[in-house]
Amino acid sequence: MAGHAPIIGQGKTVTSRRIGIISLRLHGYLFSFLPAPLSCPPIHRLCFALQGIKVYTVYMVHSISSNPSWFASGNAFCTCALLPHYISASRVRHFPTFLLHHNPTAPVLSSGHPSMATRSRASMAAAFIALLAVAALRCAPAAAELERVEHPAKNDGSLSLLVIGDWGRKGTYNQSRVAEQMGKVGEKLDIDFVVSTGDNFYDNGLTGVNDQQFEESFTNIYTAESLKKPWYLVLGNHDYRGDAVAQLNPVFNKIDSRFICKRSFIVNAEIVDFFFIDTTPFQLKYWTHPKDDHYDWRGVAPRGKYIDNLLKDLDEAMKKSTAKWKIAIGHHTMRSVSDHGETKELLQLLLPVLKDNSIDFYINGHDHCLEHISSRDSPLQYFTSGGGSKAWRGVFQPTDDKLQFFYDGQGFMSLQLNQDQADFIFYDVFGNILYSWSSSKTNYLQPSIHVTEE
């Protein structure tokens, strides 16, 4: 095969976080590597190209797989060349770790077709880099115990909280109105904290730790005294479309001490364990068919290993839990009659873990509505609180699930817990009670249920 393999996106540098570049000069070729910070995933695939006329610097970046628009050509193909051997064009998503960037300080080695000597040297360099890639494969993220956050219950053993999802729009789409009513209900219930089910910042998450949207969509919106309690947040798919690693950065907790956002973690509140679950990586289409969206998979890729470890960690943590109530929190729906409907990957992979460990409730956002669905094959109950701002009016897709309540407008949910009972209430944008439901565990094993619809 004659000629040089084209390099897509030549001259584009996507990341500015350069943490100690390692440079290797082999036979006149300069290879520069950017070691990933601890929050980045290990290098699990290697994509680089060599041309006889230029030298390129390799930078660690957000997943190339998810945003072909980064490249000057605007298409979704990249040709990877390992001189003297050639690899045919493949979709960019198959090479998710590196972007190639011209090093302007490197000498021009030749023009036209590379000589045999040049090819030989390039082959040696390529082999060396391949060895680095193989070594990196051995550094895949391993399972680790989930981080625990201790949040004591009230002196009488009870707990009160609000649940909001899909909200960060700088106050628009009635976000400010919902926030106002949350403040009033929060004061009435003397809440202990707030749970966010994700999609905290629209449309494409945060751009970095200096993004003003953090204050415009969070700090300046939820100003009621009753809401100045800890906020425990998971990431949603829209958060992953921005700088997801930045949103997890503790710097935001220093800007606003309420903000506690992590991937997957546990909040222990004595009578209840809340298992916060990072559900976005489960959905395969975000990896294989991202369309024009970019997903920040740093700290996540490779997907399979990440999910396997997460499920193992969750199963171990749930089995160790001695709390009377066990509640799972995620962004994506498992059961829903709104736009997104069921998330099949969660039903196949996560739901069995929840059932095996007798999780009482799964609470999510993602669908911009309020709903309660009862499981037909277990005591597990599903609650959607995704009405924090923009709602999807008129979207209703009936399923075979046991639908208890559905509201296609804006609002939020409260949850009050004690040793014996859990009380759920949905509120609309005016603070009106739309629906309430209770479950009791007086005998610890078989919950009794009663429903009140306003």
Residue, then its C-alpha position, 0 to 999 in steps of 0.5 A: m500500500a503506497g502513500h501515507a496514512p492520513i491523520i484526522g484532526q492534525g494540529k488539534t489539541v483537545t486537552s490542556r491538562r499536561i501532567g508531566i510529558i514523557s518524551l522518547r527519541l528513537h532514531g530521530y523520531l520523538f514520541s511524547f506521552l502524557p501520563a494520565p492523572l489518577s482520575c483518568p483510565p489506564i491506556h487500554r488501546l493504542c492509536f498512533a500514526l507515523q508519517g515520514i515527513k513529520v513527528y507527532t506528539v501523543y496526548m491523552v484526551h477525552s474519549i475520541s470515540s464519542n466526539p468525531s466533531w473534534f476532528a477537522s474532517g468532521n467525519a467518524f473515521c481515522t486511519c491508523a498507520l504502523l509503518p511499515h505495516y498499514i491498518s485499514a481505516s476503522r471507525v474512530r470509536h475503536f481507538p478511544t484514547f489518543l489524539l495525534h498532534h503535530n510537534p512543531t519543534a520536531p525536525v522534518l525527516s523526509s518528504g515523499h515515501p519513507s525510505m527503508a531505513t526510515r521504515s525500519r526505525a519507525s517499526m522499532a519505535a512502533a514496537f516499543i510503543a506497542l509494548l507500552a500499550v500492552a503494559a498499560l493493559r495490565c493496569a486496568p481499574a480493579a474493584a475497590e470498596l465503595e466510598r462511604v459517607e456518614h450522615p447521621a439521622k435525627n435524634d429520634g432516629s428519623l430522616s427527611l430528604l428531598v429528591i430532584g433530578d434533571w434540573g440545571r438550566k440556569g433557572t429557566y424552564n421553571q427550575s427557579r419555581v421548583a427550587e422555591q417550592m423545594g425550599k418551602v417543603g424542605e423547611k416544613l419537613d426539616i430535611d436532612f439533605v437533598v438527593s440529585t438523580g443526575d443531569n445536574f447541568y444542561d445541555n452538556g455538563l460543565t466545561g471545567v472547574n471554572d464554569q460559571q454554570f455551577e453557580e448560575s444553575f446551582t448556588n444562585i438557584y437553591t438559595a432557601e435556608s432549608l436547602k443549605k444542607p448537603w446535596y448528594l449527587v450522581l452524574g447523568n448522561h448530560d453531565y458526561r457530555g461535558d467535563a465529568v471529571a471536573q464535576l467530581n472535583p472537590v473544588f466545587n465543594k469548596i465553592d459551595s460546601r453543599f455539593i457532594c458529587k461522586r460516581s458511585f458511593i454509599v450514604n449511611a444514615e443509620i436506619v438506611d443505606f443509600f447506594f448511589i450508582d453511576t448508571t450512564p456507562f451501562q447504556l451501550k449506545y452512548w459508547t457505540h452510537p454517540k451521534d454528535d455528542h461527546y462523552d467523557w469516559r475518563g475514569v470509566a473506560p474500558r466499559g466492561k471492566y468498569i461495570d463488572n467491578l462496579l456490580k461486584d462492589l455494589d453486591e458486596a456493599m449491599k450484602k454487608s449492609t445492616a440498615k433496615w432500609k436499602i435504597a438505590i439511587g441512579h440516573h437512568t430509568m429501569r421502569s418508566v412509561s415516559d420518553h426513555g422507557e426501560t433501560k435494558e442494560l440496567l434490567q439485565l445487569l443491575l436489577p438482579v443485584l438489587k433483587d438479590n440484596s432485597i433493595d427496597f426502592y430504586i429512585n432515578g431521574h432521566d425521564h422528565c416526569l414524576e412516576h411510581i411503578s411497582s414491580r410485578d415480580s418482587p417487592l422492589q418499587y421504582f420512583t422517577s423524580g426527573g421534573g426539576s426543570k424542563a418537562w416532557r408534556g404529553v409523552f406517555q407510553p403504557t407498558d405492562d408494568k404496574l403503574q401507580f402514579f404518573y405526572d408529565g410535569q415539573g416537580f420533585m419528591s420528598l421521602q421521610l423515613n423512620q425505623d418502621q415506615a417510608d413515606f413518599i410524596f410528589y409535589d408539583v411546581f406550585g407545591n401542591i401534593l400530587y400523590s403520596w405512598s407509604s411502606s411500613k416494615t413493622n415486621y422487618l420482612q414483609p412491608s405493608i403498603h398504603v396509597t393516598e392520591e390527592 
